[in-house]
């Protein structure tokens, strides 16, 4: 398989880190913010939440739509004390072949990640950015 996107490594909360190709795992929801300044370039902290869904993989009777939810809180360009340690969290949500991860499970994972990194306000923004679900 040829990869055309860049690879990123994501720290997960209940297993080791994973590396993925962003072209095979497009972003479906996002939230980011900063604190400590009116200007992002002077922020003391940055926060980010992201949801990526694996593109359909169709092969020999195989089709999957796994989801990864992750986030981090880290020092910004404005600086923090040398002892500052950011935080990160992430969850890989898998599904049975031919199925999709339920939206409610994605929402729970977003709230869990936001809780770990201490940015619960970002959860609402990220959840609102999810694709609209037809009912």
N, CA, C and O atoms as a GROMACS GRO file, in nm:
protein
  540
    1UNK      N    1   0.085  -0.118   0.000
    1UNK     CA    2   0.000   0.000   0.000
    1UNK      C    3   0.090   0.124   0.000
    1UNK      O    4   0.187   0.130   0.075
    2UNK      N    5   0.058   0.221  -0.083
    2UNK     CA    6   0.134   0.344  -0.090
    2UNK      C    7   0.076   0.446   0.006
    2UNK      O    8  -0.046   0.465   0.011
    3UNK      N    9   0.161   0.512   0.080
    3UNK     CA   10   0.114   0.618   0.169
    3UNK      C   11   0.152   0.752   0.110
    3UNK      O   12   0.264   0.771   0.065
    4UNK      N   13   0.057   0.845   0.109
    4UNK     CA   14   0.081   0.975   0.049
    4UNK      C   15   0.079   1.088   0.151
    4UNK      O   16   0.118   1.200   0.118
    5UNK      N   17   0.034   1.062   0.273
    5UNK     CA   18   0.027   1.166   0.375
    5UNK      C   19   0.145   1.158   0.468
    5UNK      O   20   0.234   1.075   0.452
    6UNK      N   21   0.146   1.246   0.565
    6UNK     CA   22   0.253   1.241   0.664
    6UNK      C   23   0.213   1.146   0.777
    6UNK      O   24   0.094   1.124   0.800
    7UNK      N   25   0.311   1.093   0.845
    7UNK     CA   26   0.287   1.003   0.957
    7UNK      C   27   0.295   1.082   1.086
    7UNK      O   28   0.380   1.169   1.102
    8UNK      N   29   0.204   1.051   1.177
    8UNK     CA   30   0.206   1.111   1.310
    8UNK      C   31   0.203   0.999   1.412
    8UNK      O   32   0.150   0.891   1.386
    9UNK      N   33   0.260   1.025   1.528
    9UNK     CA   34   0.258   0.929   1.638
    9UNK      C   35   0.166   0.984   1.745
    9UNK      O   36   0.177   1.100   1.784
   10UNK      N   37   0.075   0.900   1.793
   10UNK     CA   38  -0.026   0.940   1.891
   10UNK      C   39  -0.008   0.858   2.017
   10UNK      O   40  -0.003   0.736   2.012
   11UNK      N   41   0.001   0.927   2.131
   11UNK     CA   42   0.007   0.860   2.261
   11UNK      C   43  -0.133   0.819   2.302
   11UNK      O   44  -0.225   0.902   2.302
   12UNK      N   45  -0.150   0.693   2.336
   12UNK     CA   46  -0.280   0.644   2.379
   12UNK      C   47  -0.279   0.620   2.530
   12UNK      O   48  -0.173   0.605   2.590
   13UNK      N   49  -0.397   0.618   2.588
   13UNK     CA   50  -0.410   0.610   2.734
   13UNK      C   51  -0.406   0.467   2.788
   13UNK      O   52  -0.363   0.447   2.901
   14UNK      N   53  -0.450   0.371   2.711
   14UNK     CA   54  -0.461   0.235   2.764
   14UNK      C   55  -0.382   0.133   2.683
   14UNK      O   56  -0.406   0.013   2.690
   15UNK      N   57  -0.287   0.182   2.605
   15UNK     CA   58  -0.196   0.097   2.529
   15UNK      C   59  -0.081   0.183   2.480
   15UNK      O   60  -0.081   0.304   2.502
   16UNK      N   61   0.016   0.124   2.415
   16UNK     CA   62   0.130   0.200   2.365
   16UNK      C   63   0.091   0.293   2.251
   16UNK      O   64  -0.020   0.285   2.198
   17UNK      N   65   0.183   0.381   2.214
   17UNK     CA   66   0.154   0.477   2.106
   17UNK      C   67   0.133   0.406   1.972
   17UNK      O   68   0.179   0.294   1.950
   18UNK      N   69   0.061   0.476   1.883
   18UNK     CA   70   0.039   0.426   1.747
   18UNK      C   71   0.090   0.530   1.648
   18UNK      O   72   0.091   0.650   1.678
   19UNK      N   73   0.130   0.485   1.532
   19UNK     CA   74   0.171   0.573   1.423
   19UNK      C   75   0.073   0.551   1.309
   19UNK      O   76   0.038   0.438   1.276
   20UNK      N   77   0.027   0.662   1.249
   20UNK     CA   78  -0.068   0.648   1.139
   20UNK      C   79  -0.039   0.749   1.030
   20UNK      O   80   0.023   0.852   1.053
   21UNK      N   81  -0.085   0.716   0.911
   21UNK     CA   82  -0.072   0.802   0.793
   21UNK      C   83  -0.196   0.892   0.788
   21UNK      O   84  -0.308   0.842   0.781
   22UNK      N   85  -0.176   1.023   0.792
   22UNK     CA   86  -0.290   1.115   0.799
   22UNK      C   87  -0.378   1.110   0.675
   22UNK      O   88  -0.495   1.146   0.682
   23UNK      N   89  -0.325   1.065   0.562
   23UNK     CA   90  -0.410   1.053   0.443
   23UNK      C   91  -0.503   0.933   0.453
   23UNK      O   92  -0.608   0.931   0.389
   24UNK      N   93  -0.465   0.833   0.532
   24UNK     CA   94  -0.551   0.716   0.552
   24UNK      C   95  -0.644   0.734   0.671
   24UNK      O   96  -0.742   0.660   0.686
   25UNK      N   97  -0.615   0.832   0.756
   25UNK     CA   98  -0.694   0.862   0.876
   25UNK      C   99  -0.730   1.011   0.875
   25UNK      O  100  -0.674   1.086   0.954
   26UNK      N  101  -0.821   1.054   0.788
   26UNK     CA  102  -0.854   1.197   0.784
   26UNK      C  103  -0.922   1.244   0.912
   26UNK      O  104  -0.989   1.168   0.981
   27UNK      N  105  -0.902   1.371   0.940
   27UNK     CA  106  -0.961   1.434   1.059
   27UNK      C  107  -1.109   1.458   1.034
   27UNK      O  108  -1.148   1.512   0.930
   28UNK      N  109  -1.194   1.418   1.132
   28UNK     CA  110  -1.338   1.441   1.118
   28UNK      C  111  -1.390   1.540   1.222
   28UNK      O  112  -1.501   1.590   1.208
   29UNK      N  113  -1.311   1.570   1.324
   29UNK     CA  114  -1.350   1.671   1.424
   29UNK      C  115  -1.224   1.725   1.488
   29UNK      O  116  -1.123   1.656   1.499
   30UNK      N  117  -1.232   1.854   1.532
   30UNK     CA  118  -1.112   1.920   1.582
   30UNK      C  119  -1.153   2.034   1.675
   30UNK      O  120  -1.255   2.099   1.653
   31UNK      N  121  -1.074   2.057   1.776
   31UNK     CA  122  -1.089   2.175   1.862
   31UNK      C  123  -0.949   2.212   1.909
   31UNK      O  124  -0.868   2.125   1.943
   32UNK      N  125  -0.920   2.342   1.912
   32UNK     CA  126  -0.794   2.385   1.968
   32UNK      C  127  -0.811   2.524   2.029
   32UNK      O  128  -0.902   2.598   1.993
   33UNK      N  129  -0.724   2.557   2.122
   33UNK     CA  130  -0.730   2.685   2.190
   33UNK      C  131  -0.595   2.709   2.257
   33UNK      O  132  -0.509   2.622   2.257
   34UNK      N  133  -0.579   2.825   2.312
   34UNK     CA  134  -0.459   2.858   2.386
   34UNK      C  135  -0.497   2.943   2.505
   34UNK      O  136  -0.609   2.994   2.513
   35UNK      N  137  -0.404   2.958   2.598
   35UNK     CA  138  -0.430   3.040   2.716
   35UNK      C  139  -0.304   3.116   2.754
   35UNK      O  140  -0.193   3.083   2.711
   36UNK      N  141  -0.325   3.220   2.836
   36UNK     CA  142  -0.212   3.296   2.886
   36UNK      C  143  -0.182   3.422   2.808
   36UNK      O  144  -0.093   3.498   2.845
   37UNK      N  145  -0.255   3.446   2.699
   37UNK     CA  146  -0.233   3.567   2.619
   37UNK      C  147  -0.350   3.589   2.525
   37UNK      O  148  -0.425   3.496   2.495
   38UNK      N  149  -0.366   3.711   2.480
   38UNK     CA  150  -0.467   3.740   2.379
   38UNK      C  151  -0.423   3.690   2.241
   38UNK      O  152  -0.507   3.672   2.152
   39UNK      N  153  -0.294   3.668   2.224
   39UNK     CA  154  -0.238   3.631   2.094
   39UNK      C  155  -0.182   3.489   2.100
   39UNK      O  156  -0.109   3.454   2.192
   40UNK      N  157  -0.217   3.409   2.000
   40UNK     CA  158  -0.173   3.270   1.999
   40UNK      C  159  -0.020   3.258   2.002
   40UNK      O  160   0.033   3.168   2.066
   41UNK      N  161   0.050   3.347   1.933
   41UNK     CA  162   0.196   3.338   1.928
   41UNK      C  163   0.262   3.366   2.063
   41UNK      O  164   0.381   3.339   2.081
   42UNK      N  165   0.184   3.421   2.159
   42UNK     CA  166   0.237   3.448   2.292
   42UNK      C  167   0.174   3.358   2.399
   42UNK      O  168   0.194   3.381   2.518
   43UNK      N  169   0.100   3.258   2.357
   43UNK     CA  170   0.029   3.170   2.451
   43UNK      C  171   0.126   3.093   2.539
   43UNK      O  172   0.230   3.048   2.493
   44UNK      N  173   0.091   3.080   2.666
   44UNK     CA  174   0.173   3.000   2.756
   44UNK      C  175   0.137   2.852   2.745
   44UNK      O  176   0.221   2.765   2.768
   45UNK      N  177   0.011   2.822   2.710
   45UNK     CA  178  -0.034   2.684   2.692
   45UNK      C  179  -0.118   2.671   2.567
   45UNK      O  180  -0.187   2.765   2.527
   46UNK      N  181  -0.111   2.554   2.504
   46UNK     CA  182  -0.198   2.522   2.392
   46UNK      C  183  -0.272   2.392   2.424
   46UNK      O  184  -0.218   2.304   2.491
   47UNK      N  185  -0.396   2.382   2.376
   47UNK     CA  186  -0.477   2.262   2.397
   47UNK      C  187  -0.533   2.219   2.262
   47UNK      O  188  -0.564   2.303   2.177
   48UNK      N  189  -0.546   2.088   2.242
   48UNK     CA  190  -0.596   2.035   2.117
   48UNK      C  191  -0.670   1.904   2.141
   48UNK      O  192  -0.626   1.820   2.220
   49UNK      N  193  -0.783   1.886   2.071
   49UNK     CA  194  -0.855   1.759   2.067
   49UNK      C  195  -0.877   1.725   1.920
   49UNK      O  196  -0.906   1.814   1.840
   50UNK      N  197  -0.863   1.599   1.884
   50UNK     CA  198  -0.878   1.559   1.744
   50UNK      C  199  -0.945   1.422   1.735
   50UNK      O  200  -0.921   1.334   1.818
   51UNK      N  201  -1.028   1.405   1.633
   51UNK     CA  202  -1.090   1.276   1.603
   51UNK      C  203  -1.056   1.243   1.458
   51UNK      O  204  -1.078   1.324   1.368
   52UNK      N  205  -1.002   1.125   1.436
   52UNK     CA  206  -0.970   1.078   1.299
   52UNK      C  207  -1.040   0.944   1.276
   52UNK      O  208  -1.046   0.859   1.364
   53UNK      N  209  -1.091   0.927   1.156
   53UNK     CA  210  -1.157   0.801   1.117
   53UNK      C  211  -1.078   0.740   1.002
   53UNK      O  212  -1.044   0.808   0.905
   54UNK      N  213  -1.051   0.612   1.013
   54UNK     CA  214  -0.980   0.542   0.906
   54UNK      C  215  -1.068   0.536   0.782
   54UNK      O  216  -1.187   0.505   0.790
   55UNK      N  217  -1.008   0.567   0.669
   55UNK     CA  218  -1.082   0.553   0.544
   55UNK      C  219  -1.122   0.408   0.526
   55UNK      O  220  -1.056   0.318   0.580
   56UNK      N  221  -1.227   0.384   0.453
   56UNK     CA  222  -1.268   0.246   0.426
   56UNK      C  223  -1.152   0.168   0.367
   56UNK      O  224  -1.086   0.212   0.273
   57UNK      N  225  -1.127   0.052   0.423
   57UNK     CA  226  -1.026  -0.038   0.369
   57UNK      C  227  -1.102  -0.156   0.312
   57UNK      O  228  -1.161  -0.235   0.386
   58UNK      N  229  -1.101  -0.166   0.182
   58UNK     CA  230  -1.177  -0.273   0.117
   58UNK      C  231  -1.076  -0.371   0.059
   58UNK      O  232  -0.992  -0.334  -0.023
   59UNK      N  233  -1.086  -0.493   0.100
   59UNK     CA  234  -0.997  -0.597   0.052
   59UNK      C  235  -1.075  -0.726   0.045
   59UNK      O  236  -1.193  -0.727   0.011
   60UNK      N  237  -1.010  -0.832   0.075
   60UNK     CA  238  -1.075  -0.962   0.073
   60UNK      C  239  -1.172  -0.967   0.191
   60UNK      O  240  -1.133  -1.000   0.303
   61UNK      N  241  -1.297  -0.936   0.165
   61UNK     CA  242  -1.405  -0.938   0.265
   61UNK      C  243  -1.369  -0.855   0.388
   61UNK      O  244  -1.402  -0.894   0.500
   62UNK      N  245  -1.300  -0.742   0.368
   62UNK     CA  246  -1.264  -0.661   0.482
   62UNK      C  247  -1.307  -0.516   0.460
   62UNK      O  248  -1.281  -0.458   0.354
   63UNK      N  249  -1.372  -0.459   0.561
   63UNK     CA  250  -1.411  -0.319   0.557
   63UNK      C  251  -1.419  -0.273   0.702
   63UNK      O  252  -1.493  -0.330   0.781
   64UNK      N  253  -1.343  -0.172   0.735
   64UNK     CA  254  -1.340  -0.125   0.873
   64UNK      C  255  -1.340   0.027   0.876
   64UNK      O  256  -1.289   0.091   0.784
   65UNK      N  257  -1.396   0.086   0.980
   65UNK     CA  258  -1.401   0.231   0.996
   65UNK      C  259  -1.359   0.267   1.139
   65UNK      O  260  -1.433   0.335   1.210
   66UNK      N  261  -1.241   0.222   1.180
   66UNK     CA  262  -1.192   0.250   1.315
   66UNK      C  263  -1.174   0.400   1.335
   66UNK      O  264  -1.162   0.476   1.238
   67UNK      N  265  -1.173   0.443   1.462
   67UNK     CA  266  -1.162   0.584   1.498
   67UNK      C  267  -1.055   0.598   1.606
   67UNK      O  268  -1.043   0.514   1.694
   68UNK      N  269  -0.977   0.707   1.597
   68UNK     CA  270  -0.884   0.741   1.703
   68UNK      C  271  -0.921   0.881   1.754
   68UNK      O  272  -0.941   0.974   1.675
   69UNK      N  273  -0.930   0.893   1.886
   69UNK     CA  274  -0.961   1.020   1.952
   69UNK      C  275  -0.841   1.052   2.041
   69UNK      O  276  -0.799   0.969   2.121
   70UNK      N  277  -0.786   1.172   2.026
   70UNK     CA  278  -0.667   1.205   2.106
   70UNK      C  279  -0.662   1.356   2.131
   70UNK      O  280  -0.729   1.434   2.065
   71UNK      N  281  -0.580   1.393   2.228
   71UNK     CA  282  -0.565   1.533   2.261
   71UNK      C  283  -0.440   1.556   2.343
   71UNK      O  284  -0.380   1.463   2.397
   72UNK      N  285  -0.403   1.683   2.352
   72UNK     CA  286  -0.287   1.718   2.433
   72UNK      C  287  -0.296   1.861   2.482
   72UNK      O  288  -0.361   1.947   2.422
   73UNK      N  289  -0.231   1.882   2.592
   73UNK     CA  290  -0.215   2.016   2.650
   73UNK      C  291  -0.064   2.032   2.665
   73UNK      O  292   0.001   1.948   2.728
   74UNK      N  293  -0.009   2.139   2.609
   74UNK     CA  294   0.136   2.152   2.607
   74UNK      C  295   0.175   2.299   2.620
   74UNK      O  296   0.091   2.388   2.611
   75UNK      N  297   0.303   2.323   2.641
   75UNK     CA  298   0.351   2.460   2.654
   75UNK      C  299   0.337   2.532   2.520
   75UNK      O  300   0.355   2.471   2.414
   76UNK      N  301   0.305   2.658   2.525
   76UNK     CA  302   0.295   2.741   2.406
   76UNK      C  303   0.424   2.819   2.384
   76UNK      O  304   0.520   2.804   2.459
   77UNK      N  305   0.423   2.900   2.281
   77UNK     CA  306   0.542   2.978   2.246
   77UNK      C  307   0.574   3.085   2.351
   77UNK      O  308   0.688   3.132   2.358
   78UNK      N  309   0.474   3.123   2.432
   78UNK     CA  310   0.495   3.226   2.533
   78UNK      C  311   0.573   3.179   2.653
   78UNK      O  312   0.613   3.261   2.736
   79UNK      N  313   0.595   3.050   2.665
   79UNK     CA  314   0.680   2.997   2.770
   79UNK      C  315   0.605   2.956   2.896
   79UNK      O  316   0.500   3.010   2.930
   80UNK      N  317   0.662   2.861   2.963
   80UNK     CA  318   0.613   2.808   3.090
   80UNK      C  319   0.735   2.777   3.176
   80UNK      O  320   0.846   2.770   3.123
   81UNK      N  321   0.717   2.759   3.307
   81UNK     CA  322   0.831   2.721   3.391
   81UNK      C  323   0.897   2.593   3.340
   81UNK      O  324   0.830   2.508   3.280
   82UNK      N  325   1.025   2.579   3.363
   82UNK     CA  326   1.099   2.464   3.312
   82UNK      C  327   1.044   2.333   3.367
   82UNK      O  328   1.060   2.228   3.304
   83UNK      N  329   0.979   2.337   3.483
   83UNK     CA  330   0.924   2.216   3.543
   83UNK      C  331   0.788   2.177   3.485
   83UNK      O  332   0.733   2.073   3.521
   84UNK      N  333   0.733   2.258   3.394
   84UNK     CA  334   0.601   2.231   3.336
   84UNK      C  335   0.601   2.100   3.260
   84UNK      O  336   0.694   2.070   3.184
   85UNK      N  337   0.497   2.022   3.281
   85UNK     CA  338   0.478   1.898   3.205
   85UNK      C  339   0.337   1.902   3.148
   85UNK      O  340   0.240   1.915   3.223
   86UNK      N  341   0.326   1.890   3.020
   86UNK     CA  342   0.196   1.885   2.955
   86UNK      C  343   0.130   1.750   2.980
   86UNK      O  344   0.181   1.667   3.055
   87UNK      N  345   0.016   1.730   2.917
   87UNK     CA  346  -0.052   1.602   2.930
   87UNK      C  347  -0.111   1.563   2.795
   87UNK      O  348  -0.142   1.649   2.712
   88UNK      N  349  -0.126   1.434   2.776
   88UNK     CA  350  -0.186   1.384   2.653
   88UNK      C  351  -0.268   1.260   2.686
   88UNK      O  352  -0.245   1.193   2.786
   89UNK      N  353  -0.363   1.232   2.599
   89UNK     CA  354  -0.447   1.114   2.616
   89UNK      C  355  -0.499   1.073   2.478
   89UNK      O  356  -0.502   1.155   2.386
   90UNK      N  357  -0.540   0.950   2.465
   90UNK     CA  358  -0.596   0.904   2.339
   90UNK      C  359  -0.658   0.767   2.351
   90UNK      O  360  -0.619   0.687   2.437
   91UNK      N  361  -0.752   0.740   2.264
   91UNK     CA  362  -0.821   0.611   2.263
   91UNK      C  363  -0.841   0.567   2.119
   91UNK      O  364  -0.883   0.645   2.034
   92UNK      N  365  -0.811   0.440   2.092
   92UNK     CA  366  -0.837   0.379   1.962
   92UNK      C  367  -0.966   0.301   1.975
   92UNK      O  368  -0.976   0.207   2.054
   93UNK      N  369  -1.066   0.339   1.897
   93UNK     CA  370  -1.197   0.275   1.900
   93UNK      C  371  -1.208   0.186   1.778
   93UNK      O  372  -1.205   0.234   1.665
   94UNK      N  373  -1.222   0.057   1.801
   94UNK     CA  374  -1.231  -0.036   1.690
   94UNK      C  375  -1.373  -0.088   1.676
   94UNK      O  376  -1.454  -0.079   1.768
   95UNK      N  377  -1.401  -0.140   1.559
   95UNK     CA  378  -1.535  -0.192   1.533
   95UNK      C  379  -1.525  -0.324   1.458
   95UNK      O  380  -1.420  -0.359   1.405
   96UNK      N  381  -1.635  -0.395   1.456
   96UNK     CA  382  -1.640  -0.521   1.382
   96UNK      C  383  -1.634  -0.492   1.233
   96UNK      O  384  -1.668  -0.382   1.189
   97UNK      N  385  -1.592  -0.589   1.157
   97UNK     CA  386  -1.587  -0.572   1.012
   97UNK      C  387  -1.726  -0.537   0.961
   97UNK      O  388  -1.825  -0.599   1.000
   98UNK      N  389  -1.732  -0.439   0.874
   98UNK     CA  390  -1.859  -0.398   0.816
   98UNK      C  391  -1.940  -0.302   0.902
   98UNK      O  392  -2.049  -0.262   0.863
   99UNK      N  393  -1.887  -0.265   1.018
   99UNK     CA  394  -1.961  -0.176   1.109
   99UNK      C  395  -1.887  -0.043   1.124
   99UNK      O  396  -1.775  -0.027   1.076
  100UNK      N  397  -1.953   0.051   1.189
  100UNK     CA  398  -1.892   0.179   1.223
  100UNK      C  399  -1.895   0.195   1.374
  100UNK      O  400  -1.985   0.144   1.441
  101UNK      N  401  -1.798   0.267   1.426
  101UNK     CA  402  -1.797   0.297   1.568
  101UNK      C  403  -1.916   0.388   1.597
  101UNK      O  404  -1.933   0.490   1.530
  102UNK      N  405  -2.001   0.353   1.694
  102UNK     CA  406  -2.118   0.437   1.725
  102UNK      C  407  -2.076   0.577   1.769
  102UNK      O  408  -1.976   0.595   1.839
  103UNK      N  409  -2.153   0.677   1.726
  103UNK     CA  410  -2.122   0.816   1.758
  103UNK      C  411  -2.117   0.838   1.909
  103UNK      O  412  -2.035   0.915   1.958
  104UNK      N  413  -2.204   0.771   1.984
  104UNK     CA  414  -2.205   0.787   2.129
  104UNK      C  415  -2.072   0.743   2.190
  104UNK      O  416  -2.026   0.802   2.288
  105UNK      N  417  -2.010   0.640   2.134
  105UNK     CA  418  -1.880   0.592   2.183
  105UNK      C  419  -1.770   0.695   2.153
  105UNK      O  420  -1.679   0.714   2.233
  106UNK      N  421  -1.779   0.760   2.037
  106UNK     CA  422  -1.683   0.865   2.001
  106UNK      C  423  -1.696   0.982   2.097
  106UNK      O  424  -1.596   1.037   2.144
  107UNK      N  425  -1.820   1.022   2.127
  107UNK     CA  426  -1.845   1.134   2.218
  107UNK      C  427  -1.789   1.102   2.357
  107UNK      O  428  -1.727   1.188   2.420
  108UNK      N  429  -1.809   0.980   2.405
  108UNK     CA  430  -1.755   0.940   2.536
  108UNK      C  431  -1.602   0.950   2.536
  108UNK      O  432  -1.542   0.996   2.633
  109UNK      N  433  -1.540   0.907   2.427
  109UNK     CA  434  -1.393   0.912   2.419
  109UNK      C  435  -1.344   1.057   2.418
  109UNK      O  436  -1.243   1.088   2.480
  110UNK      N  437  -1.415   1.146   2.348
  110UNK     CA  438  -1.377   1.288   2.347
  110UNK      C  439  -1.383   1.344   2.488
  110UNK      O  440  -1.291   1.413   2.532
  111UNK      N  441  -1.490   1.313   2.560
  111UNK     CA  442  -1.504   1.364   2.698
  111UNK      C  443  -1.395   1.306   2.789
  111UNK      O  444  -1.345   1.377   2.877
  112UNK      N  445  -1.358   1.180   2.770
  112UNK     CA  446  -1.253   1.120   2.852
  112UNK      C  447  -1.118   1.187   2.826
  112UNK      O  448  -1.045   1.220   2.920
  113UNK      N  449  -1.086   1.207   2.698
  113UNK     CA  450  -0.959   1.272   2.663
  113UNK      C  451  -0.956   1.414   2.720
  113UNK      O  452  -0.857   1.454   2.779
  114UNK      N  453  -1.065   1.489   2.702
  114UNK     CA  454  -1.071   1.626   2.753
  114UNK      C  455  -1.054   1.628   2.905
  114UNK      O  456  -0.990   1.718   2.958
  115UNK      N  457  -1.109   1.530   2.974
  115UNK     CA  458  -1.094   1.522   3.119
  115UNK      C  459  -0.951   1.496   3.160
  115UNK      O  460  -0.902   1.555   3.257
  116UNK      N  461  -0.882   1.409   3.089
  116UNK     CA  462  -0.744   1.376   3.123
  116UNK      C  463  -0.653   1.498   3.102
  116UNK      O  464  -0.566   1.524   3.185
  117UNK      N  465  -0.673   1.572   2.994
  117UNK     CA  466  -0.584   1.685   2.968
  117UNK      C  467  -0.631   1.812   3.039
  117UNK      O  468  -0.564   1.915   3.033
  118UNK      N  469  -0.746   1.806   3.107
  118UNK     CA  470  -0.794   1.920   3.184
  118UNK      C  471  -0.851   2.032   3.100
  118UNK      O  472  -0.834   2.149   3.134
  119UNK      N  473  -0.919   1.997   2.991
  119UNK     CA  474  -0.978   2.097   2.904
  119UNK      C  475  -1.119   2.054   2.865
  119UNK      O  476  -1.147   2.025   2.748
  120UNK      N  477  -1.206   2.051   2.964
  120UNK     CA  478  -1.343   2.002   2.939
  120UNK      C  479  -1.421   2.095   2.848
  120UNK      O  480  -1.512   2.049   2.778
  121UNK      N  481  -1.390   2.225   2.845
  121UNK     CA  482  -1.460   2.317   2.755
  121UNK      C  483  -1.434   2.279   2.609
  121UNK      O  484  -1.520   2.302   2.523
  122UNK      N  485  -1.320   2.224   2.579
  122UNK     CA  486  -1.287   2.184   2.442
  122UNK      C  487  -1.369   2.067   2.393
  122UNK      O  488  -1.389   2.052   2.273
  123UNK      N  489  -1.416   1.984   2.486
  123UNK     CA  490  -1.497   1.868   2.446
  123UNK      C  491  -1.622   1.911   2.370
  123UNK      O  492  -1.656   1.852   2.268
  124UNK      N  493  -1.690   2.013   2.419
  124UNK     CA  494  -1.813   2.060   2.353
  124UNK      C  495  -1.784   2.109   2.212
  124UNK      O  496  -1.862   2.085   2.120
  125UNK      N  497  -1.672   2.178   2.194
  125UNK     CA  498  -1.635   2.230   2.063
  125UNK      C  499  -1.605   2.115   1.967
  125UNK      O  500  -1.649   2.116   1.852
  126UNK      N  501  -1.530   2.016   2.014
  126UNK     CA  502  -1.494   1.901   1.931
  126UNK      C  503  -1.617   1.818   1.896
  126UNK      O  504  -1.632   1.775   1.782
  127UNK      N  505  -1.704   1.796   1.993
  127UNK     CA  506  -1.827   1.719   1.968
  127UNK      C  507  -1.914   1.791   1.865
  127UNK      O  508  -1.971   1.726   1.777
  128UNK      N  509  -1.924   1.922   1.875
  128UNK     CA  510  -2.004   1.999   1.779
  128UNK      C  511  -1.945   1.993   1.639
  128UNK      O  512  -2.017   2.016   1.541
  129UNK      N  513  -1.816   1.964   1.626
  129UNK     CA  514  -1.750   1.957   1.497
  129UNK      C  515  -1.764   1.819   1.431
  129UNK      O  516  -1.726   1.803   1.315
  130UNK      N  517  -1.817   1.720   1.503
  130UNK     CA  518  -1.837   1.586   1.445
  130UNK      C  519  -1.933   1.593   1.327
  130UNK      O  520  -2.017   1.683   1.321
  131UNK      N  521  -1.922   1.499   1.234
  131UNK     CA  522  -2.018   1.496   1.123
  131UNK      C  523  -2.160   1.479   1.177
  131UNK      O  524  -2.183   1.408   1.275
  132UNK      N  525  -2.254   1.544   1.112
  132UNK     CA  526  -2.394   1.538   1.153
  132UNK      C  527  -2.446   1.396   1.133
  132UNK      O  528  -2.422   1.334   1.030
  133UNK      N  529  -2.517   1.347   1.233
  133UNK     CA  530  -2.574   1.213   1.228
  133UNK      C  531  -2.722   1.223   1.189
  133UNK      O  532  -2.800   1.291   1.256
  134UNK      N  533  -2.761   1.155   1.083
  134UNK     CA  534  -2.901   1.155   1.039
  134UNK      C  535  -2.981   1.061   1.128
  134UNK      O  536  -2.938   0.949   1.155
  135UNK      N  537  -3.097   1.106   1.174
  135UNK     CA  538  -3.183   1.020   1.256
  135UNK      C  539  -3.320   1.008   1.194
  135UNK      O  540  -3.406   0.939   1.248
   0.00000   0.00000   0.00000
